[in-house]
Amino acid sequence: MEKTEKIIEGLNQLFPDAYCQLNHRNSFELLIAVVLSAQTTDERVNSVSGELFEKYGNAQKLANASQEDIERIIRPIGLYRMKAKNIISLAKVLADQFNGIVPDRRVDLESLPGVGRKTANVILSNCFDVPAFAVDTHVSRVSKRLRIADENDDVDKIEEKLMSCFPEELWGKLHHQFIFFGRYKCKARNPECDNCPFRDLCTYFE
């Protein structure tokens, strides 16, 4: 079986229903949650986002929020001062330049404060069904262990290789499956290699 097909089939068996684990009800909430998720876990973000979105559930409300109150709410996730400042700035641009509506074009998304290519990919894929393959730490690690990417590849190179390796219509689903695989099985420390379907492909197991 070809390597690509083996990975697709194996991930479909392991995680057929992989999904975005950041709690959100709309594109605005997902955008803010993804920005907050930098260098922390989805679980931590979910622990604070309920109160955040209850009080500041749209761009206008968040743009007018006091930084102190945002810091208080998101304090448990770390880097809270910088993140509070970033999401307020983002909300102001969203309110002023996009009528409070999350744009569906990459160039517009990446013009927002604190939004880089990875975040734009997540929003495009999850909210607008635009084919994209966001690369986070889990996706990066799995790609390197499965020899899709080289050890010294940066995230842009890894994304490029993933997109050339897999069919475009599967990028969104595979992004979530790679995250689930990296989060729950192919972990950074003590990966569960015993019953992994990809042992013959893996640099770590080797």
C-alpha positions as CSV (number, residue, x, y, z in Angstrom):
1,M,0.0,0.0,0.0
2,E,1.3,3.5,-0.9
3,K,2.5,5.5,2.1
4,T,-0.1,8.2,1.7
5,E,-3.0,5.8,1.5
6,K,-1.7,3.9,4.5
7,I,-1.6,7.1,6.6
8,I,-5.1,8.1,5.4
9,E,-6.5,4.7,6.2
10,G,-4.8,4.4,9.5
11,L,-6.0,7.8,10.7
12,N,-9.5,7.0,9.5
13,Q,-9.5,3.9,11.7
14,L,-8.0,5.6,14.7
15,F,-9.8,9.0,14.6
16,P,-12.7,8.9,12.1
17,D,-14.4,11.8,13.8
18,A,-11.5,14.1,14.7
19,Y,-12.7,17.7,15.2
20,C,-11.7,21.1,16.4
21,Q,-11.6,20.9,20.3
22,L,-11.7,24.6,20.9
23,N,-15.2,25.5,22.1
24,H,-16.9,28.1,19.8
25,R,-20.2,28.9,18.3
26,N,-19.1,31.0,15.4
27,S,-16.1,32.2,13.4
28,F,-15.4,35.2,15.7
29,E,-15.2,32.9,18.8
30,L,-13.0,30.4,17.0
31,L,-10.7,33.2,15.8
32,I,-10.2,34.5,19.3
33,A,-9.9,31.0,20.8
34,V,-7.1,30.1,18.2
35,V,-5.2,33.3,19.0
36,L,-5.5,32.5,22.7
37,S,-4.3,28.9,22.2
38,A,-0.7,29.9,21.3
39,Q,1.7,28.1,23.7
40,T,-1.1,26.5,25.8
41,T,-3.7,23.7,25.5
42,D,-7.2,23.8,24.0
43,E,-8.4,22.6,27.4
44,R,-7.0,25.6,29.1
45,V,-8.5,28.0,26.6
46,N,-11.9,26.3,26.9
47,S,-11.7,26.8,30.7
48,V,-11.7,30.6,30.2
49,S,-13.5,31.1,26.9
50,G,-17.0,30.5,28.3
51,E,-16.9,33.6,30.5
52,L,-15.0,35.6,27.9
53,F,-17.5,35.0,25.1
54,E,-20.5,35.5,27.5
55,K,-19.3,39.0,28.2
56,Y,-17.6,39.8,25.0
57,G,-19.2,37.7,22.3
58,N,-18.6,40.0,19.3
59,A,-16.0,42.3,17.9
60,Q,-17.6,45.5,19.1
61,K,-17.9,44.4,22.7
62,L,-14.4,43.0,22.8
63,A,-13.0,46.1,21.1
64,N,-14.5,48.2,23.9
65,A,-13.4,45.9,26.8
66,S,-11.0,47.0,29.4
67,Q,-7.6,45.2,29.2
68,E,-7.7,44.6,33.0
69,D,-11.0,42.7,32.7
70,I,-9.7,40.6,29.8
71,E,-6.5,39.8,31.7
72,R,-8.6,38.8,34.7
73,I,-10.6,36.3,32.7
74,I,-7.8,34.8,30.7
75,R,-5.1,34.8,33.4
76,P,-5.1,31.0,33.8
77,I,-3.8,30.4,30.2
78,G,-0.5,32.2,30.5
79,L,1.0,35.1,28.6
80,Y,-2.3,36.7,29.5
81,R,-1.2,40.4,29.3
82,M,0.1,40.1,25.8
83,K,-2.9,38.0,24.7
84,A,-5.4,40.4,26.2
85,K,-3.8,43.2,24.3
86,N,-3.7,41.2,21.1
87,I,-7.3,40.1,21.1
88,I,-8.5,43.7,21.9
89,S,-6.4,45.0,19.0
90,L,-7.7,42.3,16.7
91,A,-11.3,43.1,17.7
92,K,-10.8,46.8,17.0
93,V,-9.5,46.1,13.5
94,L,-12.3,43.6,12.9
95,A,-14.9,46.2,14.1
96,D,-13.5,49.2,12.3
97,Q,-12.4,47.6,9.0
98,F,-14.6,44.5,8.5
99,N,-17.9,45.6,10.2
100,G,-17.2,43.1,13.0
101,I,-17.3,40.1,10.5
102,V,-14.5,37.6,10.3
103,P,-13.2,37.8,6.7
104,D,-13.1,34.7,4.5
105,R,-9.9,35.7,2.5
106,R,-6.4,34.8,3.7
107,V,-5.0,38.2,2.9
108,D,-7.6,39.9,5.1
109,L,-7.3,37.4,7.9
110,E,-3.5,37.8,8.0
111,S,-3.9,41.6,8.2
112,L,-5.5,41.2,11.6
113,P,-3.2,41.7,14.7
114,G,-1.9,38.4,16.0
115,V,-3.1,36.3,13.1
116,G,-0.5,34.4,11.2
117,R,-0.7,31.7,8.5
118,K,-1.6,28.9,10.9
119,T,-4.5,30.8,12.5
120,A,-5.7,31.9,9.1
121,N,-5.6,28.2,7.9
122,V,-7.7,27.1,10.9
123,I,-10.3,29.7,10.2
124,L,-10.4,29.2,6.5
125,S,-10.7,25.4,6.8
126,N,-13.2,25.3,9.8
127,C,-15.4,28.3,9.1
128,F,-15.4,28.7,5.3
129,D,-14.5,25.2,3.9
130,V,-11.5,26.6,2.2
131,P,-8.9,23.8,1.7
132,A,-6.0,24.5,4.2
133,F,-3.6,22.4,6.3
134,A,-2.7,24.3,9.5
135,V,0.6,23.2,11.1
136,D,0.9,23.3,14.9
137,T,3.3,21.4,17.1
138,H,1.4,18.1,16.9
139,V,1.2,18.3,13.1
140,S,4.8,19.2,12.9
141,R,6.0,16.4,15.1
142,V,3.8,13.7,13.4
143,S,4.9,14.9,9.9
144,K,8.6,14.5,10.8
145,R,8.2,11.2,12.5
146,L,6.3,9.8,9.5
147,R,9.0,11.1,7.2
148,I,6.6,13.4,5.3
149,A,8.9,16.3,6.4
150,D,12.5,16.6,7.4
151,E,13.7,17.3,10.9
152,N,14.9,20.8,10.0
153,D,11.9,21.9,8.0
154,D,10.1,25.0,9.2
155,V,6.3,25.2,9.4
156,D,5.9,26.6,5.9
157,K,7.9,23.8,4.4
158,I,6.0,21.2,6.4
159,E,2.7,22.7,5.2
160,E,3.9,22.7,1.6
161,K,4.9,19.0,1.8
162,L,1.6,18.0,3.5
163,M,-0.3,19.7,0.7
164,S,1.7,18.0,-2.0
165,C,1.4,14.6,-0.3
166,F,-2.4,14.5,0.4
167,P,-5.5,15.3,-1.7
168,E,-6.8,18.8,-1.3
169,E,-10.3,17.7,-0.3
170,L,-8.8,15.9,2.7
171,W,-6.6,18.7,4.1
172,G,-9.2,19.9,6.7
173,K,-10.0,16.5,8.0
174,L,-6.4,15.3,8.1
175,H,-5.4,18.4,10.0
176,H,-7.7,17.4,12.8
177,Q,-6.6,13.7,12.6
178,F,-2.9,14.7,12.7
179,I,-3.6,16.7,15.9
180,F,-5.6,13.9,17.5
181,F,-2.8,11.4,16.6
182,G,-0.1,13.7,18.0
183,R,-2.1,14.6,21.1
184,Y,-3.4,11.2,22.1
185,K,-1.0,8.6,20.6
186,C,2.1,9.9,18.9
187,K,2.9,12.2,21.9
188,A,6.1,14.2,22.3
189,R,7.1,12.1,25.3
190,N,6.3,8.4,25.7
191,P,4.4,7.9,22.4
192,E,2.2,4.8,22.3
193,C,4.2,2.8,19.7
194,D,3.0,-0.7,20.6
195,N,-0.1,-0.7,18.6
196,C,0.6,2.1,16.1
197,P,-0.3,1.3,12.5
198,F,2.7,3.5,11.2
199,R,5.6,1.8,13.0
200,D,7.3,0.8,9.7
201,L,7.2,4.5,8.6
202,C,8.3,6.1,11.8
203,T,11.7,7.6,12.6
204,Y,11.0,7.6,16.4
205,F,10.2,3.8,16.5
206,E,13.2,3.0,14.3
